[in-house]
Amino acid sequence: MTESSNFGIIKTYAVPHPPIVLPEIGRGEESKIQATTIALKRVAQEIAELSPDTIILSSPHAPLYRDAFFLSFSEIDQGDMGDFGFPAVGETLNNDLELAELILEKADRKNIPMFADSRDNRLDHGSLVPLRFICSQYQDFKFLRLGLSGFSGEIHYGLGQIIAESAQELKRRAVFIASGDLSHVLKHDGPYGFKPEGPKFDQAVTDILSRAAFDELLTMPKSLTKPAAQCGLPSFQIMAGILDGKNVESELLSYEGTFGVGYAVLSFQPLNNNPQRKFLDLTSDKPKQVESDSGPEENPYVSLARYTIEEYITKGVLPDLFDNLPDEMTQKRAATFVSLHKNGRLRGCIGTLEPYHDSLAAEIQHNAISAATADPRFTPVRVNELQDLEISVDVLSPAEKINDISELDPRRYGVIVSLGARRGVLLPDLEGVDTAEEQVAIARQKAGIGADEQYQLERFEVIRYE
């Protein structure tokens, strides 16, 4: 008997969530990913044999916040595949609110922001697809669902540690499911086309997970993860934190990319304790690799934002523009967003949806100062924080009205959902937002607009500088 077999997290799985794998939806097409089907059935059978008290699941399609983790705090989670045309395919699950409350308490003590949503929460397809397999074999469990965030891999890992501690403390026998697809750009005829980083990412992640080399999940370069158009990495990072300090027996059950999207199914059995596998402790003293441009080679958009913030915070003045700025920054007008992060956490974000100043450079300067001093969610940036700021600048194209959701592409376009004075905005190309329906739903929720209200849609494109 292993140290983990009595209570706590007794097993974890990494699984994909293709709706087509469900026979009600695939209608024969699921036979083209038979290995994935067989692996998901095996996962369900193993879970039934384990008979856990609670199943905890992280999904990239749960509500996504850049500066907090969603945690369902309603009595039940229920939902169906109505967005895919199959409202009869669904599940209703009772939530483990005692476990949720302890996770929230521990996260608060470690300054990891979580949003406990006590409204009637609707199951997303990233949760429903694996749950359909599990519930066909086993129903005697409580459930707990959480979303991902815009935080760093280390913070996702830290949340995993909290989940494991909480399950152990409450003597839960729990299984954790990390829901996430791999690259969406594996084939030219796939839904998102082909990029060479797609196959490279899938090969790297399946290798890392097969070896349980979870420290490598925390150092994957954005130059690989972002163009790969994947949604699973943050889920896997949470799972890695859950298994922190344990030897792990891992097994790759299947991998397929038939439809141009990578589907991997893996199982992870925690074994005995191993302090050499406390990866955050082992890497805390190592210098961080900074992938964004910095110093004299920093992108001029980011460099201007950084210089403006530093001058304003230290001297209280709006500095003059650089002499050598590109013509497009001084002669063009455009709306911008400036986002500040510190240690992977949001530290401020302010932007405009239409230009208010004479040049793009001036727009960046004013939004940079506002992001550093006027975001109502944060105190103003202090002098001793300046050296730790990570800055990105988004330049927006003019918004255009559209008549139908089919005119959106979440990889290419941001969306504005408006009704009267209520307006919700979501930038494009966000991890975990893979469909236009999800994009609009998140923007609606931010604006407090109901799904049945007659709202207006607009779209815009973004160039992001980091």
N, C-alpha and C positions, 0 to 999 in steps of 0.2 A: 504494500500500500504506500503510495507516495504521500509527501507532506501536504499536498493540495487536495487529496481525495475526500477528506471529511467535509470541509466547508470552505467557503470562499469561491474563487473562480476555478471551477473544476476542468473546464476546457474552453477553448476559443476557436472560432472559425473565421476565415476570410471568404466571402461569397460575392458573386455578382448579382445583378438584379434585372436581367432582360425580361420584359413582359412576355416576349414571344416564347419563352421556355414553358409558360403555363399552357397546358393543352387547350384550355378554353379559348385562349387568344391565338396561340400558334396554329391551331387547326391543321396539324401535319407539318408545319414548318419547323416545329421544335425538334423534329427528327434530324435536322441538319446540325444541331448542337447536342447530340445524344450523350456525349461524354459529360457535358455540363449537367444534363438531366440526371444521369446516373449518379454523379457526384453529389448533387443536391439531395437526392433521395437517400444516399448513404449518410449524409449529414443529419437528415431528419431521423433516420433510424438510430443513429448513435445517440442523438439527444434523447430520444424516447427511452433508450436503455439506461441513460444516465439519470433520467427523471429529476431534472433540476427544479428547485423551488422557483427560480426566477430566470428569465431570459432577458438579457440586456442587449440592445442593438443600437449601433450608430449608423446613421444614414445620411449621405450627401444630399438627399432630397427632402429631408426634414427642414423646417424653417432654418434659413441660413442667415447669420448675422456676422458682420465683419469683426465686431468688438465684443461678442459674447457667444456662449454655447446655449442653444435651445435645449430645454429639458421638459418633457411632457409631464405636467403635474395635475392632469385631470384624472378623475376616477377611472375612466376607460379611454382607450384608444380604439377608434373604429374607422373603417374606410373600405373603399372598393376600387375597382379598376374602371370606374365610369369614365375617367378621362381618356381611356383607351377603347371605349365603346362597350365595356362589359360591366355594368353596374351590379350584376348578380354575383360577381367574383369578389368576395370581400371577407373580412374578419373583424371580430369584436373581442378585445382583450382587456382584462382587469390589470390596472397598473399597481406596481409595488411602491406606494407612496412613502412608506417608512424608509425604504432604501433611498428613494429620491431625496427625502429630506436630509438624510445624513450626508449624502453626496454634496448637496447644496451647502450645508454647514461647513464641511471640510474645504470645499472650493472657496468659500468666502474667507476662511482663515488663511488660505494661500493666495488670496487676491486673484483668483481665476474667475472672471465674470461669467455668470450663468443666468439665463432668463427662464424662470420657472413659469410655464404657461399653464394656468389652471382652467382655461376655456375648454370647450369640447374640441379635442384635437383629432384631426383627420389623418389617418395613416397614409403615408406617401408610398409610391410604388417601390422605392428603394427598400422599404420595410416589408411591404405586402408580398413581394415575390418570394423571398426566402421564407416568410411566415406561412405562406400557403403550403409549402412542402413540409414545414415543421408541424403545423397544425393538423395535417393529414395523418400524422403518426402519434402526436402527443398534444394534449390540451391542458393538462393539470399543472399550469404554471402561471405565475404573475409576470408582468411585462414591464419593461422600462426602456424608453426610446429617447435618444438624444441626437442633436444635430452637430454639425461641424462649425468652424469659424474661420475668420481671417488671421488667426493667431499663428505663431510659429509652430514648427513640428515639436519643439521642446515643450511647449505649453499643452499641445494635444497629448503628448506622452505623459506630462504631469497630471492631466485629468485622468488618464488611464490608471495611474498609481492611486489616485483618490478612489476611483471606482473599486479597485481591488481591495483597498483598505476597508472600505465601507462594507463590502460583501462579507469580508472576513469578520469584521467587528460584530455584524448582526447575525453571524453564523448562517448565512445563506449558502446554499449549494446553487451556484449560478453558472450559466453559460453565457459567454459574450460572442455576439455576431458582429463582425466588421463588414458592413455592406459597402461594396464599391466596385465599379467596373474599372478596367485598366484603360489603355489608350482607345480613343474614338477615331483615330486617324490611321488605321492599319491598311486600308485598301482604297485605290482610286475610285472604285465604284461603291464604296461605303457611304454612310449618311453624311460624313464630314470630310470625305476625301482622304488623301494620303499625305503624310509627312514622314520623313525618314526617322524622326525622333520617336514615332509611335512604336514600331517594332523594337527599337532600342530600349525604350522605357519598359515595355512588357517583359523583355528578356531580363533586364536588370532587376525588376521588382520580383518576378517569380524566382529568380536566383536568390535574392536576399531573403525572401520569405521561406524558401525551401531550406535555407541554411539557418534560419532563425537569427540572422545577423542584424538584429533590430537597430543597432547603432547606425548602420548604413542608411536606414530610412530617414534619419535625422539630417543627413548631409547630402541628400540628392540635389544636384544643381538645378536651379530654375531654368537654366538653358535647355534642360532635358524635360523636366516635368511640365512646364507650361505649354510648349508646342505639342507635347504628346496628347493634350486635351483629355486628361484623365480625371476621374472623380474619386478614386479610392484611397489615395495616399494618406490623407488626414485620418480616415477611419483606421487604417492599418497602424498609424502612429499611436492612436489611442490604445489599440489592442497591444502594441508593443509595451506601452506603459503598464498595462494590466499585468503583463508577464515579467515585469521588472524584477531583477534579482533571482530569477529562476532559470535553471536549466530547462530546456524545452525540446520536446520531440516533435518535429514538424514533418508534415507529409503533403506533397502536392498531389491532390486527387484528380485534377483535370485542368487543362488550359485549351481554350479555343478562341479563334478570331474569325470565325466563318463569315460574319456579317460586317466585318470591318471594325468591330469593337472587341477588345480583349476581355474574356471571361475566364477568371481563375478561381478555383475552389481549393482551399487548403485547410488542414486541421492542425491544431497546436495543443499538445498535452503538456501542462506544467509538471515538472518533476521536483527534484530537491533544490534547496536554496543554493545560490552561487553568487557571492558578493561581486565577483568579477563581471557579472552581467547587470550591474546597476549602472546603466549607460549614462544617465545624466550626471551621476557622481564622477564617473571616470572621465567625462569630457568637459566638466565645468571649468577646469583650469587651462584648457587648450584654447588658443586664439581662434576666434570665429572667422570663418571664411566669408568675406564680403563679396557678393557677386555683382552688386550694382556698381556702376562707375563711381569713383570718388577722387578727391584731390584735384590736381590740375587737369585730369582727363575726364572729370565729371561732366555729364550731359549739360549743355548750357541752360536748359529749362530747369533742371533740378538745381544746378549751381546757383542760378538767380534766386530761386526760392530759398535755398539755404542761406545765401549771403544776406538776403533781405531780412530773414528771421533773425539771424545773428546780430545784424546791425540794429534792428528794432528792439530786440530784447536787451542788448547791452548798452545801447546809447539812446533809445527812445526816438529814433529818427527813421524816416523812410529814405533809404539811400538812393543815390543817383544810379541810373542804369549803367551797365558795363558799356565800354566803347566798342567792343568787338562782337556784339550780339548778332546772330544771323538776321538777315533782312526780314524773314518771315515773322520774327518776334517783334520787330519794331514797326513794320508796315501793315501787318495783318491784325484784325480784331477777331477774337474768338472767346467763347465761354470756356472756363477751366474749373477743375477741381484740384485742390492741393491736399494731399493726405500725409499725415505724420504718424510714424510708428516708433515705439521705443521698446527694445527687447522683444520684438515680435508683437507687441500689443498696440492697438490704436491709441494715439495720443492727441489726435485732432483731425478733423476733416471738414473743410468748408469749400463750397463751390458755387458757381453760377450756371444757369441754363441758357443765358444769353449774355453777350458782352456788355459791360457797363463802362469800360474805360477805352482810352484812345488807341491802345495797342495791346497785343497779346502779352507783351512783357509787363505792362502795367497791370493787366488783369491777374497775372501770376503773382506779382508783388502784393497786391491788395488781398488776394485770397490766401496767400502764404501767411501774412500777418494775422488775418482772421482765424486761420486754422490753428495758429500758435497761441492766440490770446482770446478768441471770442467764441470758441465752440462751447456751448452751454453745458456739455457733458463733462468738461474737464476744467481744472484750474489752469491759468496761463502757464506756458512753458517757462521754466526757470533757467538762469544762466548755467547752472551746473548740469542741466540736461542737454544742452546744445550738442555736445560731442557725441551723444548717443542717438540722435534723431536719424531715422531713416525716412527719406522724403520721396514721394512720387507726385508727378504732375500729369493730369489727364487733360488733354485738349479736345474739346467737343466740336463736332460739326453742327451746323444749324439743325434744330429739330424739325422734322416734317410729319405732318399728320398722316395717319394710315387708317384704312377702313376696316382692316381685318387682321386678326392675330397671325394669319398665315404669312403676312408681310414682315414678320419678325424673324430674326436669327440670333439667338442669345450669344453666339460666338462673335458675331459681327456688330450687332446693334445694341445700344442701351435703349431703355424704354421709359416713357413718362406716361403715367396713368393719372388722369385728372377728372375732377367733377367739381365745378364751381371753384371755390378757394382751396379745396383739398387736392393735393398733388403728391404723388409718390414717384420716386426716381430710382432706377437700378442701372448701374453701369454694366457694360457687356463683359463677356469672357471671364465670368466668376466661377471658381471651382465649385462644383456641386449644382450648378444651374445649367441644365442641359437641354431644356425644352422651353419654347416660347410660353407655354402655359404656366410653367413654374415661375418664369421671369415676371409675367404679368401678375400672378398671384402674390408674389412677394412685394412688388411695387404697390399693389392694391392694399395689402395689409399695412404697409408703412403709412399710407394715406388715410387709413380708416374707411376705405370704400368697399362696399359689399359686392359680392360676385353678381348679384342680380340687379345692381344699379346701372344706369346708362352712362358709363364713363367714356372719355375720349382717350384714344391711344396716339402717341407720337413716338417716333424712333429717332435715334441719332447715332453717329459713329464716334469712336474715341481713338486717339493716339495716346498711348501711355508711355511716359518717360520715367525711368526708375534709376 
